[in-house]
Amino acid sequence: MRRGNNEGTIYKRSDGRWEAAISLGNGDRRSFYAKTKQEAAAKLHQALRNLQDGRTRYRSDRQYTQMIVVSRLAFYRHCVERRAIPNLVLDYSLCKEHKPPPVPSCP
């Protein structure tokens, strides 16, 4: 029997596992894997219930990548502001105090 729209899908993979997949509504899909068809159906049912109740919001791969990039950039900014910039200022002030030796004149 065919499932309706937004009810998910269950099928057997070539490696012998069962895969249950749901559509997230924005064109992305989330997959769940299990050893038996019954386990895959249970995971699909739980995921659909969570999605409909709004208890769990599944992120697409694009959203997950964006979240990682934003957090990494914030970490790098922290490192630059706390470590690199003070060291650069210190190095620059030391360079200003240092007087280069005079250049010898040509005869």
C-alpha positions, 0 to 999 in steps of 0.5 A: 500500500502506498503512503500519502504525502508527508507520511514518510517512507520505509525501504530496504537498502542494498546493505540489508538495513532498513531506512525510514525517511521523512520530508522536512517541508523545505525540500530536505529529508531526514533518514533513520536506519534500523536492522528490521522493518519494525524498528524503522517503522517505530523510528519513523512514527516517533520522528513524525510525531515529534515533527508534528508536535513541534518538540523536535526541529530537524535541521537540514545539512545546510542549516547544520553547516551554517551553525558550525561555521558561525560558531567557529567564526565566533571562536576564531574572533574571540581568539584574535581579539584576546590573543593576536591583537594584543600581541600585535600591539605589543610587537608594534610598540617594541618596534617603534622603540627600536632604532635601526642602526644608521645606514653607512654613507657611500664614499 
